Amino acid sequence: MDQKHGSSSHTSLHGAVNKIKMGKKVEKALLKEKNSSSATNLEDDCSSKTPEPYKCIGNFLADFTELCKQNQMAVVPNVVTRPKPPGPAGSGGDGKPDKKGDKKQAAAEPEPEPELNQDGEPIEPPPKTYTTKDKFEYFKPSVQVELDNNDKWDTVAEIYVRGWKIDKPMMEIFQQCLPTLDKLHTINFWNTGLTEQTLQMLASFLPQCANLKNVILDGNTIEEENWYELIGEESLVQHLSLRHCKITNKGAAALGRCLGSAKKANTKLVSLNLTGNFIEDAGAEALAGGLRMNRTLMSLTLTSNYIGDKGVARIAEALSRFPLTHEEVVERRRLMSDRGSPDRNKSPPPSRRAESKDRPGSVRSMTTQDKTKQKPSAKKKEVKGRDAKEDTKTLKKEKEDTRAGGKRGSVVLKSAIKLIAHASVTADAAKTLGKTKEKKKDKGKSSIHEAENMDGQDQINPLLEATDLIDGHSWIAGNRTLISLNLSRNAISEEGLSYLLKAIQYQTTLTLDNRSGGTGLMRLVVNKNKVRPDSEVFIKLNDKMLPKDPFYKPPITPEGDAA
């Protein structure tokens, strides 16, 4: 009995221990389920929350890659430095000669023995003028950059994208990271499939790039042809290249309106390249209309288009002289009236108003009228008589002086007026420079914009220049700021070249008369048109332009003197 009782008590203890263990296991399982459920809830909360927007820091490599990851792009283009051809032997990586190597010629290193193949012939080493890459790696999308300082990605100066489509999400990334690059001055998007929307986005953030000067968008065709948005009022672009973009007369007309009109003109663009487009006479006439009032553009390239004699005639007219249209005459009168009376819109000072509160300003009081009607006294008469005699004497002396040296006096007056005008201009320039220097200490980028705006305001409007009245029309001297014009590979005949020849002759007469406004054309290219090289007009035009071309070198005679 005792044994049975001991065995039963032992089994009951064992069962109780097992129950306790099972309870602990159940508790652990419940805790795990709770932890897992809480973790999943946290993950769901985190996924439901939108990530914080990334703030660009000016490091293009870090900014570009992080923005691509946030936008969950399937393929992130690599950011690489633009490849350069290797420099010659004895030079550094930048192609500059090694000065130390010139001073101390190192001992010539022995050439390594060439490797031999199975037949015992030497194996040709790989070329050193280029590098090879894996298959299809060359065609992968990448963003090539030029750095002012190697290994510092906050010094990106140039950006090149070639041969892959820049869609809206990618343009949004550029819109965020490019304005933060302080040293960026060149953007080159070649054959990137731009659309009307992406071009609008590009034009919207280009003014935010403080030092941007060059924009190259060659090989992009847009049906809407909204290229004019790149040179709007807020644009800072100085050099714009739109080669092979299939621009028609529609796009050229919009560009011409932005270049210049009677009321406004572009004051930043210096060169415009429209090579290889579909511009005809109507488009050339529109561009010529922009040249009438533009005094900033210095280079215009219209190679390989379809421009004929009518378009060239309008361009030549804009470069020589032209009659003002009705709109231009109205704007000229408005500018002259504003110039003559700048305070005409201001209200008169309170001292000119009525002396009492009850009377209007135009009615004068009776006391003042009575004072004016009073007769002068005898003393005043005597003083007036003396003054009159002295005035007659001085007038006689002045007449004698003017008879003796009238020409000299007029020359002195003219020179004095010129000196005063020059002094006022220099004083205004000094004031603007002083203001910009003070602002540069406080605001870096804003001072640059303000200085450029001041420069644009100081430019004299072409409508305020002297005019000649011919047959009831006011004629004004044309554009003499444009110094380079390329019209090669078009449909121009001898008639069109004769218009250009007359325009150049007129420009030379203006420069001989010392009229301000520029030097006129210095480089004109009209090769491969519908004119033979031995044509009389073609030869005269070349003879007239060759001495003006800054790249022209006169032939040297056997005696050693230039011809």
WOFENDA-V306262 format. One record per pair of residues at least 6 apart in sequence whose C-alpha atoms are under 8 Angstrom apart, sorted by the first residue. I is the first residue (numbers start at 1). GAP is how many residues later the second one is. D is the distance in Angstrom with one decimal. If there is no record, write none. Layout:
# WOFENDA-V306262
I|GAP|D, I|GAP|D
This chain:
# WOFENDA-V306262
54|12|7.8, 54|13|7.1, 56|7|5.6, 56|120|7.1, 56|121|6.0, 56|124|7.0, 57|6|6.9, 57|123|7.2, 58|96|5.5, 58|119|7.1, 58|122|5.0, 58|123|5.5, 58|124|7.9, 59|94|5.2, 59|95|4.5, 59|122|7.7, 60|93|5.8, 60|94|6.3, 60|96|7.3, 60|117|6.8, 60|118|7.8, 60|121|7.5, 61|18|6.4, 61|92|6.3, 63|114|6.4, 64|109|7.1, 64|110|7.9, 64|113|6.8, 65|11|7.2, 67|106|6.4, 68|8|6.3, 68|105|7.3, 69|7|7.7, 71|98|7.8, 77|63|7.7, 77|64|5.3, 77|65|4.7, 77|66|6.6, 78|63|7.0, 78|64|4.7, 78|65|6.1, 79|63|5.8, 79|64|4.8, 79|65|6.0, 79|66|7.4, 80|62|7.1, 80|63|6.2, 80|64|5.1, 80|65|6.3, 81|63|5.3, 81|64|4.9, 81|65|5.9, 81|66|7.4, 82|62|4.9, 82|63|5.4, 82|64|5.9, 85|44|6.9, 85|45|7.2, 86|7|7.0, 86|8|8.0, 86|9|7.0, 86|42|7.9, 86|43|6.4, 86|44|7.7, 87|6|6.4, 87|7|6.7, 87|8|4.2, 87|9|7.5, 88|7|6.6, 90|7|6.2, 90|8|6.1, 90|11|7.1, 91|6|4.1, 91|7|5.0, 92|6|6.1, 114|8|5.8, 114|9|6.7, 114|10|7.9, 115|7|5.5, 115|8|5.5, 116|6|4.4, 116|7|5.5, 117|6|6.2, 141|21|8.0, 141|22|7.8, 141|23|6.2, 142|19|7.0, 143|16|7.0, 143|17|6.0, 143|18|5.4, 144|15|5.9, 144|16|5.0, 144|17|6.5, 145|11|6.5, 145|12|7.4, 145|13|5.5, 145|14|4.6, 145|15|6.1, 146|10|5.9, 146|11|5.6, 146|12|4.9, 146|13|6.6, 147|6|7.0, 147|8|5.5, 147|9|4.6, 147|10|5.7, 147|11|7.3, 148|7|5.4, 148|8|6.4, 148|9|6.2, 149|6|6.1, 154|27|6.7, 155|26|7.3, 155|27|7.5, 155|28|6.0, 155|29|7.8, 156|25|6.7, 156|27|6.2, 156|28|5.8, 157|26|5.1, 157|27|4.0, 157|28|5.6, 157|29|6.6, 158|26|5.8, 158|27|6.2, 158|28|4.7, 158|29|6.0, 158|30|7.8, 159|25|7.9, 159|27|6.4, 159|28|5.1, 159|29|6.1, 160|27|6.4, 160|28|4.8, 160|29|6.0, 160|30|7.8, 161|27|6.3, 161|28|4.9, 161|29|6.3, 161|31|7.3, 162|27|6.1, 162|28|4.9, 162|29|6.2, 162|30|6.5, 163|27|6.4, 163|28|5.2, 163|29|5.6, 164|27|7.1, 164|28|5.1, 164|29|7.4, 165|26|7.7, 165|27|4.4, 165|28|5.0, 165|29|7.2, 166|26|5.6, 166|27|6.4, 166|28|6.5, 166|32|7.9, 167|26|7.9, 167|27|7.4, 167|31|6.9, 168|29|7.7, 168|30|6.0, 171|27|6.5, 171|30|7.2, 171|31|7.3, 172|29|7.8, 175|26|7.5, 175|27|7.2, 175|30|6.2, 178|6|7.8, 178|31|7.1, 179|26|7.2, 179|27|7.6, 179|29|5.6, 179|30|4.7, 179|31|7.7, 180|29|7.5, 181|28|7.4, 182|27|7.3, 182|28|6.9, 182|29|6.8, 183|28|6.3, 184|25|7.3, 184|27|6.2, 184|28|5.9, 185|26|5.4, 185|27|3.9, 185|28|5.2, 185|29|6.2, 186|26|6.1, 186|27|6.2, 186|28|4.6, 186|29|6.0, 186|30|7.9, 187|27|6.4, 187|28|5.0, 187|29|6.3, 188|27|6.0, 188|28|4.6, 188|29|6.1, 189|27|6.2, 189|28|5.1, 189|29|7.1, 190|26|7.3, 190|27|5.5, 190|28|5.2, 190|29|5.8, 190|30|7.0, 191|26|7.5, 191|27|6.4, 191|28|4.5, 191|29|5.1, 192|27|7.7, 192|28|6.4, 193|27|5.7, 193|28|7.2, 194|26|6.0, 194|27|7.2, 194|28|6.9, 195|26|7.9, 195|27|5.7, 196|26|6.4, 196|27|7.9, 196|28|6.4, 196|29|7.6, 196|30|6.7, 199|27|7.7, 199|28|7.8, 200|29|7.0, 203|26|6.0, 203|27|5.2, 206|6|7.5, 206|29|7.1, 206|30|7.6, 207|27|6.2, 207|28|5.4, 207|29|5.9, 210|26|7.9, 210|235|6.5, 210|238|7.8, 210|239|7.8, 212|24|6.8, 212|25|6.5, 213|23|6.6, 213|24|4.8, 213|25|5.0, 213|26|6.2, 214|23|6.1, 214|24|6.2, 214|25|4.8, 214|26|6.2, 215|22|6.9, 215|24|6.3, 215|25|5.1, 215|26|6.5, 216|24|6.0, 216|25|4.8, 216|26|6.6, 217|24|6.2, 217|25|5.5, 217|26|7.5, 218|23|6.5, 218|24|5.0, 218|25|4.7, 218|26|6.0, 218|27|6.3, 219|23|7.6, 219|24|6.4, 219|25|5.1, 219|26|5.2, 220|24|7.4, 220|25|5.1, 221|23|7.9, 221|24|4.7, 221|25|5.9, 221|26|7.7, 222|23|7.5, 222|24|7.9, 225|22|6.8, 225|25|7.4, 225|26|5.2, 226|25|6.8, 226|28|7.8, 227|24|6.8, 227|27|7.8, 227|28|7.1, 228|23|7.5, 228|26|5.8, 228|27|4.9, 228|30|6.5, 230|7|7.7, 231|6|6.9, 231|27|6.7, 231|28|7.8, 231|35|7.3, 231|38|7.4, 232|26|6.6, 232|34|7.5, 233|33|6.9, 235|33|7.4, 236|32|6.0, 236|33|7.7, 237|31|6.4, 237|32|5.9, 238|30|5.5, 238|31|4.1, 238|32|5.0, 238|33|6.6, 239|30|6.1, 239|31|5.9, 239|32|4.9, 239|33|6.2, 240|29|7.6, 240|31|6.4, 240|32|5.1, 240|33|6.4, 241|31|6.0, 241|32|4.7, 241|33|6.6, 242|30|7.8, 242|31|5.9, 242|32|5.3, 242|33|7.2, 243|30|6.4, 243|31|5.2, 243|32|4.7, 243|33|5.8, 243|34|6.9, 244|30|7.6, 244|31|6.4, 244|32|4.7, 244|33|5.4, 245|31|7.6, 245|32|6.2, 246|30|7.5, 246|31|4.7, 246|32|5.8, 247|30|5.2, 247|31|5.6, 247|32|6.6, 248|29|6.9, 248|30|4.8, 248|31|4.9, 248|32|7.5, 248|35|7.2, 249|29|7.4, 249|30|5.3, 249|31|6.4, 249|33|6.1, 249|34|4.2, 249|35|7.9, 250|33|7.1, 251|32|7.9, 252|27|7.0, 252|31|5.0, 252|32|7.4, 252|34|6.7, 252|35|6.5, 253|29|8.0, 253|30|5.6, 253|33|4.9, 253|34|6.6, 255|32|7.1, 255|35|8.0, 256|30|5.2, 256|31|4.3, 256|32|7.2, 256|33|6.4, 256|34|4.5, 256|35|7.7, 257|29|7.3, 257|30|7.7, 257|32|7.5, 257|33|5.7, 258|7|6.7, 258|8|6.5, 258|32|7.1, 259|6|5.6, 259|7|5.1, 259|28|7.8, 259|31|4.8, 259|32|6.9, 259|35|6.2, 260|6|6.0, 260|29|7.3, 260|30|4.2, 260|31|6.5, 260|32|7.1, 260|33|5.2, 260|34|5.1, 261|28|7.4, 261|29|6.1, 261|31|7.7, 261|32|5.9, 261|33|7.9, 262|31|6.8, 262|65|6.8, 262|66|5.3, 262|69|6.6, 263|68|7.0, 265|25|7.9, 265|28|6.6, 265|29|5.7, 266|28|6.7, 266|30|7.3, 267|27|7.6, 267|28|7.4, 267|29|5.6, 267|189|6.0, 268|28|6.7, 268|29|8.0, 269|27|6.5, 269|28|5.8, 270|26|5.9, 270|27|4.3, 270|28|5.3, 270|29|6.5, 271|26|5.8, 271|27|5.9, 271|28|4.5, 271|29|6.0, 272|25|7.8, 272|27|6.3, 272|28|5.1, 272|29|6.4, 273|27|6.1, 273|28|4.7, 273|29|6.7, 274|26|7.8, 274|27|5.8, 274|28|5.3, 274|29|7.2, 275|26|6.3, 275|27|5.2, 275|28|4.7, 275|29|5.8, 275|30|7.0, 276|26|7.7, 276|27|6.3, 276|28|4.8, 276|29|5.8, 277|27|6.9, 277|28|5.5, 278|27|5.6, 278|28|6.4, 279|26|5.5, 279|27|5.7, 279|28|6.5, 280|25|6.9, 280|26|4.7, 280|27|4.6, 280|28|7.1, 280|31|7.5, 281|25|7.3, 281|26|5.0, 281|27|5.8, 281|28|7.7, 281|29|5.9, 281|30|4.3, 281|31|7.7, 282|29|6.7, 283|28|7.7, 284|23|6.7, 284|27|4.9, 284|28|7.2, 284|30|7.7, 284|31|7.3, 285|25|7.8, 285|26|5.2, 285|27|7.9, 285|29|5.6, 285|30|6.8, 287|28|7.8, 288|26|6.0, 288|27|4.8, 288|30|6.0, 289|25|8.0, 289|29|7.2, 291|24|8.0, 291|27|6.3, 291|28|7.8, 291|188|6.5, 292|26|5.2, 292|27|7.7, 292|186|6.4, 292|187|6.1, 293|168|7.8, 293|169|6.1, 293|170|7.8, 293|186|7.5, 294|185|7.3, 295|167|7.8, 295|184|6.8, 295|185|7.8, 295|186|5.7, 295|187|7.8, 296|185|6.6, 296|186|7.8, 297|184|6.8, 297|185|5.9, 298|183|5.9, 298|184|4.1, 298|185|5.3, 298|186|6.3, 299|183|6.0, 299|184|6.2, 299|185|4.6, 299|186|6.1, 300|182|7.7, 300|184|6.3, 300|185|5.1, 300|186|6.5, 301|183|7.9, 301|184|5.9, 301|185|4.7, 301|186|6.8, 302|183|7.8, 302|184|5.8, 302|185|5.3, 302|186|7.4, 303|183|6.1, 303|184|5.2, 303|185|5.0, 303|186|5.7, 303|187|6.9, 304|183|7.8, 304|184|6.6, 304|185|4.7, 304|186|5.7, 305|184|6.9, 305|185|5.4, 306|184|5.2, 306|185|5.9, 307|183|5.5, 307|184|5.6, 307|185|6.8, 308|182|6.9, 308|183|4.8, 308|184|4.7, 308|185|7.4, 308|188|7.4, 309|182|7.5, 309|183|5.4, 309|184|6.6, 309|186|6.5, 309|187|4.5, 310|186|7.4, 312|180|7.6, 312|184|5.8, 312|185|8.0, 312|187|7.3, 312|188|7.4, 313|183|6.2, 313|186|5.7, 313|187|7.4, 316|183|5.9, 316|184|5.2, 316|186|7.9, 316|187|5.5, 317|161|7.3, 317|182|7.9, 317|186|6.9, 318|160|5.2, 318|161|6.1, 319|158|8.0, 319|159|4.7, 319|160|4.7, 319|161|6.4, 319|184|6.2, 319|185|8.0, 319|188|7.8, 319|201|7.9, 320|157|6.2, 320|158|4.7, 320|159|6.9, 320|182|7.9, 320|183|4.7, 320|184|7.2, 320|186|5.9, 320|187|6.2, 321|154|6.6, 321|155|5.6, 321|156|4.4, 321|157|4.4, 322|153|5.4, 322|154|5.8, 322|155|6.8, 322|156|6.6, 323|150|6.1, 323|151|5.5, 323|152|4.2, 323|153|6.4, 324|149|7.2, 324|150|5.8, 324|151|6.1, 324|152|7.1, 328|135|7.4, 331|132|7.8, 332|131|5.4, 332|132|6.5, 335|129|7.4, 336|128|7.1, 338|6|7.9, 352|9|7.4, 353|7|7.6, 353|8|4.6, 353|9|7.7, 354|6|5.7, 354|7|4.0, 354|8|7.1, 354|9|7.2, 354|10|7.2, 355|6|7.7, 355|9|7.9, 355|10|7.7, 402|7|7.4, 432|19|7.4, 432|22|7.5, 433|18|7.9, 436|11|5.8, 436|12|7.8, 436|14|7.6, 436|15|6.3, 439|8|5.7, 440|6|8.0, 440|7|5.5, 440|8|7.9, 463|13|7.9, 465|11|7.2, 465|12|7.9, 466|10|6.7, 466|11|8.0, 467|7|5.9, 467|8|5.4, 467|9|4.8, 467|10|7.5, 468|6|5.6, 468|7|5.0, 468|8|6.5, 469|6|6.2, 479|38|7.8, 479|41|7.4, 480|27|7.3, 480|37|6.0, 480|38|4.9, 480|39|5.9, 480|40|4.1, 480|41|6.9, 481|36|6.8, 481|37|5.0, 481|38|6.8, 481|39|5.9, 481|40|7.8, 482|38|6.2, 482|39|6.0, 483|36|7.4, 483|37|5.7, 483|38|4.1, 483|39|5.0, 483|40|6.2, 484|37|6.0, 484|38|6.1, 484|39|4.7, 484|40|6.0, 485|36|7.4, 485|38|6.4, 485|39|5.1, 485|40|6.5, 486|38|5.8, 486|39|4.7, 486|40|6.6, 487|37|7.7, 487|38|5.8, 487|39|5.0, 487|40|7.6, 488|37|5.8, 488|38|4.4, 488|39|4.8, 488|40|5.8, 488|41|6.3, 489|37|7.5, 489|38|6.6, 489|39|4.9, 489|40|5.3, 490|38|7.3, 490|39|5.4, 490|40|7.7, 491|38|5.5, 491|39|5.8, 492|37|5.4, 492|38|5.5, 492|39|7.3, 493|36|6.8, 493|37|4.9, 493|38|5.4, 494|36|7.6, 494|37|6.0, 494|41|8.0, 494|43|6.6, 494|44|7.6, 497|40|6.7, 497|41|7.0, 497|44|7.7, 498|39|6.4, 501|36|7.8, 501|39|7.9, 501|40|5.9, 504|16|7.7, 504|17|7.2, 507|12|7.9, 507|13|6.0, 508|12|7.8, 511|8|6.7, 521|27|8.0, 522|23|6.7, 522|26|4.9, 522|27|5.1, 522|28|7.2, 523|22|6.6, 523|23|7.9, 523|25|6.9, 523|26|5.1, 523|27|7.7, 524|21|6.9, 531|7|7.4, 532|6|7.7, 533|6|7.3, 546|6|6.4, 554|8|6.0, 554|9|6.3, 555|7|5.9, 555|8|5.8, 556|6|4.5, 556|7|6.0, 557|6|6.1
